[in-house]
């Protein structure tokens, strides 16, 4: 299946290729510290937590209470499971050692 990405260009390809070259969590911290604000990093972490909670079948209300993330953002993440590549689920399963 060919998924149509919202944005794809040479710069983003190179960013992702660079991320794939990182070998440790420490390298990731240093790399993302160079490129992202604290708020951006926290947002990524929270969004992964939302994806985990959606997989666990938590309600939007439960997720909002735990994470403080808006229903609109939760909905966006939820739609990726239905209409998008749902790759966050792949990552979560790999983190759990299920794949």
TIVO-2410 file (N, C-alpha, C; in nm, 3 decimals):
# residues 99
REC num residu      c1      c2      c3 atome chaine
REC   1      X   0.084  -0.118   0.000     N      A
REC   1      X   0.000   0.000   0.000    CA      A
REC   1      X   0.089   0.124   0.000     C      A
REC   2      X   0.063   0.214  -0.089     N      A
REC   2      X   0.136   0.340  -0.091    CA      A
REC   2      X   0.060   0.443  -0.011     C      A
REC   3      X   0.121   0.488   0.095     N      A
REC   3      X   0.060   0.590   0.178    CA      A
REC   3      X   0.103   0.726   0.126     C      A
REC   4      X   0.012   0.818   0.118     N      A
REC   4      X   0.043   0.954   0.073    CA      A
REC   4      X   0.073   1.040   0.196     C      A
REC   5      X   0.196   1.081   0.209     N      A
REC   5      X   0.239   1.159   0.324    CA      A
REC   5      X   0.194   1.303   0.313     C      A
REC   6      X   0.164   1.364   0.428     N      A
REC   6      X   0.121   1.504   0.428    CA      A
REC   6      X   0.228   1.594   0.371     C      A
REC   7      X   0.351   1.562   0.404     N      A
REC   7      X   0.463   1.639   0.352    CA      A
REC   7      X   0.580   1.543   0.333     C      A
REC   8      X   0.643   1.555   0.222     N      A
REC   8      X   0.762   1.475   0.195    CA      A
REC   8      X   0.851   1.556   0.102     C      A
REC   9      X   0.974   1.572   0.145     N      A
REC   9      X   1.070   1.642   0.060    CA      A
REC   9      X   1.211   1.596   0.097     C      A
REC  10      X   1.307   1.644   0.024     N      A
REC  10      X   1.446   1.601   0.042    CA      A
REC  10      X   1.498   1.633   0.182     C      A
REC  11      X   1.463   1.751   0.234     N      A
REC  11      X   1.509   1.789   0.368    CA      A
REC  11      X   1.455   1.695   0.475     C      A
REC  12      X   1.327   1.661   0.465     N      A
REC  12      X   1.267   1.571   0.563    CA      A
REC  12      X   1.321   1.430   0.546     C      A
REC  13      X   1.340   1.386   0.422     N      A
REC  13      X   1.403   1.256   0.399    CA      A
REC  13      X   1.539   1.249   0.469     C      A
REC  14      X   1.617   1.355   0.454     N      A
REC  14      X   1.750   1.358   0.516    CA      A
REC  14      X   1.740   1.359   0.669     C      A
REC  15      X   1.642   1.432   0.723     N      A
REC  15      X   1.620   1.431   0.868    CA      A
REC  15      X   1.593   1.289   0.917     C      A
REC  16      X   1.500   1.220   0.851     N      A
REC  16      X   1.465   1.085   0.892    CA      A
REC  16      X   1.582   0.988   0.876     C      A
REC  17      X   1.657   1.004   0.769     N      A
REC  17      X   1.775   0.919   0.749    CA      A
REC  17      X   1.876   0.944   0.861     C      A
REC  18      X   1.890   1.070   0.902     N      A
REC  18      X   1.979   1.102   1.014    CA      A
REC  18      X   1.932   1.040   1.143     C      A
REC  19      X   1.803   1.044   1.170     N      A
REC  19      X   1.747   0.983   1.291    CA      A
REC  19      X   1.777   0.833   1.292     C      A
REC  20      X   1.764   0.770   1.178     N      A
REC  20      X   1.790   0.627   1.170    CA      A
REC  20      X   1.937   0.592   1.195     C      A
REC  21      X   2.025   0.689   1.185     N      A
REC  21      X   2.169   0.667   1.211    CA      A
REC  21      X   2.202   0.675   1.360     C      A
REC  22      X   2.112   0.730   1.441     N      A
REC  22      X   2.137   0.739   1.585    CA      A
REC  22      X   2.134   0.599   1.645     C      A
REC  23      X   2.223   0.575   1.741     N      A
REC  23      X   2.237   0.439   1.794    CA      A
REC  23      X   2.197   0.425   1.940     C      A
REC  24      X   2.189   0.533   2.014     N      A
REC  24      X   2.155   0.523   2.157    CA      A
REC  24      X   2.053   0.629   2.195     C      A
REC  25      X   1.989   0.608   2.308     N      A
REC  25      X   1.896   0.708   2.360    CA      A
REC  25      X   1.970   0.838   2.387     C      A
REC  26      X   2.092   0.829   2.438     N      A
REC  26      X   2.172   0.948   2.464    CA      A
REC  26      X   2.196   1.027   2.336     C      A
REC  27      X   2.228   0.960   2.226     N      A
REC  27      X   2.246   1.029   2.099    CA      A
REC  27      X   2.117   1.097   2.056     C      A
REC  28      X   2.005   1.031   2.079     N      A
REC  28      X   1.875   1.091   2.045    CA      A
REC  28      X   1.851   1.217   2.127     C      A
REC  29      X   1.877   1.209   2.257     N      A
REC  29      X   1.860   1.328   2.341    CA      A
REC  29      X   1.943   1.444   2.287     C      A
REC  30      X   2.068   1.417   2.258     N      A
REC  30      X   2.156   1.525   2.211    CA      A
REC  30      X   2.111   1.580   2.077     C      A
REC  31      X   2.074   1.492   1.985     N      A
REC  31      X   2.030   1.535   1.852    CA      A
REC  31      X   1.904   1.619   1.860     C      A
REC  32      X   1.803   1.568   1.930     N      A
REC  32      X   1.677   1.641   1.938    CA      A
REC  32      X   1.690   1.767   2.023     C      A
REC  33      X   1.782   1.768   2.118     N      A
REC  33      X   1.808   1.891   2.194    CA      A
REC  33      X   1.863   1.999   2.102     C      A
REC  34      X   1.941   1.958   2.003     N      A
REC  34      X   1.995   2.054   1.905    CA      A
REC  34      X   1.884   2.114   1.818     C      A
REC  35      X   1.782   2.035   1.786     N      A
REC  35      X   1.684   2.076   1.685    CA      A
REC  35      X   1.548   2.121   1.740     C      A
REC  36      X   1.513   2.078   1.859     N      A
REC  36      X   1.377   2.099   1.909    CA      A
REC  36      X   1.375   2.178   2.038     C      A
REC  37      X   1.263   2.243   2.062     N      A
REC  37      X   1.241   2.308   2.191    CA      A
REC  37      X   1.195   2.202   2.291     C      A
REC  38      X   1.200   2.237   2.418     N      A
REC  38      X   1.151   2.147   2.522    CA      A
REC  38      X   1.004   2.116   2.497     C      A
REC  39      X   0.925   2.217   2.462     N      A
REC  39      X   0.782   2.195   2.438    CA      A
REC  39      X   0.757   2.099   2.322     C      A
REC  40      X   0.837   2.111   2.217     N      A
REC  40      X   0.821   2.020   2.103    CA      A
REC  40      X   0.851   1.876   2.142     C      A
REC  41      X   0.958   1.856   2.217     N      A
REC  41      X   0.992   1.720   2.262    CA      A
REC  41      X   0.884   1.664   2.355     C      A
REC  42      X   0.837   1.747   2.447     N      A
REC  42      X   0.731   1.702   2.538    CA      A
REC  42      X   0.606   1.666   2.459     C      A
REC  43      X   0.575   1.743   2.356     N      A
REC  43      X   0.457   1.714   2.274    CA      A
REC  43      X   0.470   1.578   2.205     C      A
REC  44      X   0.589   1.549   2.151     N      A
REC  44      X   0.609   1.417   2.089    CA      A
REC  44      X   0.589   1.305   2.191     C      A
REC  45      X   0.646   1.322   2.309     N      A
REC  45      X   0.631   1.220   2.413    CA      A
REC  45      X   0.486   1.201   2.453     C      A
REC  46      X   0.414   1.312   2.467     N      A
REC  46      X   0.272   1.304   2.503    CA      A
REC  46      X   0.191   1.236   2.394     C      A
REC  47      X   0.223   1.266   2.269     N      A
REC  47      X   0.148   1.206   2.159    CA      A
REC  47      X   0.171   1.055   2.151     C      A
REC  48      X   0.291   1.012   2.182     N      A
REC  48      X   0.316   0.868   2.187    CA      A
REC  48      X   0.235   0.806   2.301     C      A
REC  49      X   0.227   0.876   2.414     N      A
REC  49      X   0.147   0.828   2.527    CA      A
REC  49      X   0.000   0.818   2.488     C      A
REC  50      X  -0.050   0.916   2.414     N      A
REC  50      X  -0.188   0.912   2.366    CA      A
REC  50      X  -0.209   0.788   2.278     C      A
REC  51      X  -0.116   0.763   2.187     N      A
REC  51      X  -0.128   0.646   2.099    CA      A
REC  51      X  -0.133   0.517   2.181     C      A
REC  52      X  -0.047   0.508   2.284     N      A
REC  52      X  -0.049   0.389   2.371    CA      A
REC  52      X  -0.186   0.374   2.438     C      A
REC  53      X  -0.238   0.486   2.489     N      A
REC  53      X  -0.367   0.480   2.559    CA      A
REC  53      X  -0.481   0.446   2.463     C      A
REC  54      X  -0.474   0.492   2.339     N      A
REC  54      X  -0.575   0.454   2.240    CA      A
REC  54      X  -0.570   0.305   2.212     C      A
REC  55      X  -0.450   0.251   2.202     N      A
REC  55      X  -0.434   0.107   2.182    CA      A
REC  55      X  -0.493   0.029   2.299     C      A
REC  56      X  -0.479   0.087   2.419     N      A
REC  56      X  -0.536   0.025   2.540    CA      A
REC  56      X  -0.686   0.048   2.553     C      A
REC  57      X  -0.747   0.111   2.452     N      A
REC  57      X  -0.891   0.137   2.446    CA      A
REC  57      X  -0.940   0.235   2.554     C      A
REC  58      X  -0.852   0.327   2.593     N      A
REC  58      X  -0.894   0.432   2.687    CA      A
REC  58      X  -0.983   0.531   2.613     C      A
REC  59      X  -1.074   0.594   2.686     N      A
REC  59      X  -1.163   0.692   2.625    CA      A
REC  59      X  -1.089   0.825   2.607     C      A
REC  60      X  -1.144   0.909   2.520     N      A
REC  60      X  -1.086   1.042   2.501    CA      A
REC  60      X  -1.082   1.116   2.634     C      A
REC  61      X  -1.189   1.105   2.712     N      A
REC  61      X  -1.195   1.173   2.841    CA      A
REC  61      X  -1.082   1.126   2.934     C      A
REC  62      X  -1.062   0.996   2.941     N      A
REC  62      X  -0.953   0.941   3.024    CA      A
REC  62      X  -0.818   0.993   2.977     C      A
REC  63      X  -0.799   0.995   2.846     N      A
REC  63      X  -0.671   1.040   2.789    CA      A
REC  63      X  -0.649   1.187   2.818     C      A
REC  64      X  -0.754   1.268   2.801     N      A
REC  64      X  -0.744   1.411   2.831    CA      A
REC  64      X  -0.705   1.434   2.977     C      A
REC  65      X  -0.766   1.358   3.067     N      A
REC  65      X  -0.737   1.374   3.210    CA      A
REC  65      X  -0.592   1.341   3.243     C      A
REC  66      X  -0.540   1.236   3.185     N      A
REC  66      X  -0.404   1.191   3.215    CA      A
REC  66      X  -0.299   1.279   3.147     C      A
REC  67      X  -0.324   1.314   3.021     N      A
REC  67      X  -0.219   1.381   2.942    CA      A
REC  67      X  -0.236   1.532   2.932     C      A
REC  68      X  -0.358   1.580   2.947     N      A
REC  68      X  -0.384   1.723   2.926    CA      A
REC  68      X  -0.393   1.760   2.779     C      A
REC  69      X  -0.390   1.662   2.691     N      A
REC  69      X  -0.397   1.687   2.547    CA      A
REC  69      X  -0.543   1.704   2.506     C      A
REC  70      X  -0.566   1.794   2.412     N      A
REC  70      X  -0.702   1.826   2.369    CA      A
REC  70      X  -0.765   1.709   2.293     C      A
REC  71      X  -0.898   1.709   2.293     N      A
REC  71      X  -0.972   1.607   2.219    CA      A
REC  71      X  -0.940   1.614   2.070     C      A
REC  72      X  -0.914   1.734   2.018     N      A
REC  72      X  -0.881   1.749   1.875    CA      A
REC  72      X  -0.751   1.676   1.841     C      A
REC  73      X  -0.650   1.689   1.927     N      A
REC  73      X  -0.523   1.620   1.903    CA      A
REC  73      X  -0.539   1.470   1.920     C      A
REC  74      X  -0.615   1.430   2.020     N      A
REC  74      X  -0.641   1.286   2.039    CA      A
REC  74      X  -0.712   1.231   1.916     C      A
REC  75      X  -0.807   1.305   1.864     N      A
REC  75      X  -0.880   1.263   1.745    CA      A
REC  75      X  -0.787   1.247   1.625     C      A
REC  76      X  -0.694   1.341   1.608     N      A
REC  76      X  -0.598   1.334   1.497    CA      A
REC  76      X  -0.516   1.206   1.506     C      A
REC  77      X  -0.469   1.175   1.627     N      A
REC  77      X  -0.388   1.055   1.648    CA      A
REC  77      X  -0.474   0.930   1.625     C      A
REC  78      X  -0.596   0.934   1.674     N      A
REC  78      X  -0.688   0.821   1.656    CA      A
REC  78      X  -0.717   0.795   1.509     C      A
REC  79      X  -0.733   0.901   1.431     N      A
REC  79      X  -0.762   0.886   1.288    CA      A
REC  79      X  -0.648   0.817   1.214     C      A
REC  80      X  -0.526   0.834   1.263     N      A
REC  80      X  -0.414   0.768   1.196    CA      A
REC  80      X  -0.426   0.616   1.207     C      A
REC  81      X  -0.490   0.568   1.314     N      A
REC  81      X  -0.511   0.424   1.328    CA      A
REC  81      X  -0.614   0.373   1.227     C      A
REC  82      X  -0.711   0.459   1.196     N      A
REC  82      X  -0.818   0.420   1.106    CA      A
REC  82      X  -0.785   0.446   0.960     C      A
REC  83      X  -0.729   0.565   0.931     N      A
REC  83      X  -0.713   0.607   0.792    CA      A
REC  83      X  -0.568   0.619   0.747     C      A
REC  84      X  -0.474   0.619   0.840     N      A
REC  84      X  -0.335   0.641   0.804    CA      A
REC  84      X  -0.252   0.516   0.819     C      A
REC  85      X  -0.123   0.535   0.825     N      A
REC  85      X  -0.035   0.420   0.833    CA      A
REC  85      X  -0.031   0.355   0.971     C      A
REC  86      X  -0.076   0.427   1.076     N      A
REC  86      X  -0.077   0.375   1.213    CA      A
REC  86      X   0.058   0.319   1.256     C      A
REC  87      X   0.162   0.384   1.213     N      A
REC  87      X   0.296   0.337   1.244    CA      A
REC  87      X   0.331   0.355   1.391     C      A
REC  88      X   0.260   0.445   1.460     N      A
REC  88      X   0.285   0.458   1.604    CA      A
REC  88      X   0.256   0.325   1.674     C      A
REC  89      X   0.158   0.251   1.626     N      A
REC  89      X   0.129   0.120   1.685    CA      A
REC  89      X   0.245   0.024   1.661     C      A
REC  90      X   0.307   0.029   1.544     N      A
REC  90      X   0.424  -0.052   1.515    CA      A
REC  90      X   0.537  -0.020   1.614     C      A
REC  91      X   0.561   0.109   1.636     N      A
REC  91      X   0.666   0.152   1.729    CA      A
REC  91      X   0.636   0.105   1.870     C      A
REC  92      X   0.512   0.123   1.913     N      A
REC  92      X   0.474   0.081   2.049    CA      A
REC  92      X   0.493  -0.069   2.066     C      A
REC  93      X   0.454  -0.146   1.967     N      A
REC  93      X   0.473  -0.291   1.975    CA      A
REC  93      X   0.620  -0.327   1.979     C      A
REC  94      X   0.702  -0.257   1.903     N      A
REC  94      X   0.846  -0.284   1.906    CA      A
REC  94      X   0.906  -0.246   2.042     C      A
REC  95      X   0.858  -0.137   2.100     N      A
REC  95      X   0.905  -0.099   2.234    CA      A
REC  95      X   0.869  -0.204   2.338     C      A
REC  96      X   0.755  -0.266   2.321     N      A
REC  96      X   0.711  -0.372   2.411    CA      A
REC  96      X   0.782  -0.505   2.381     C      A
REC  97      X   0.848  -0.513   2.266     N      A
REC  97      X   0.914  -0.636   2.227    CA      A
REC  97      X   0.820  -0.735   2.162     C      A
REC  98      X   0.705  -0.685   2.113     N      A
REC  98      X   0.604  -0.771   2.050    CA      A
REC  98      X   0.626  -0.788   1.901     C      A
REC  99      X   0.729  -0.725   1.848     N      A
REC  99      X   0.755  -0.742   1.705    CA      A
REC  99      X   0.903  -0.738   1.679     C      A
***
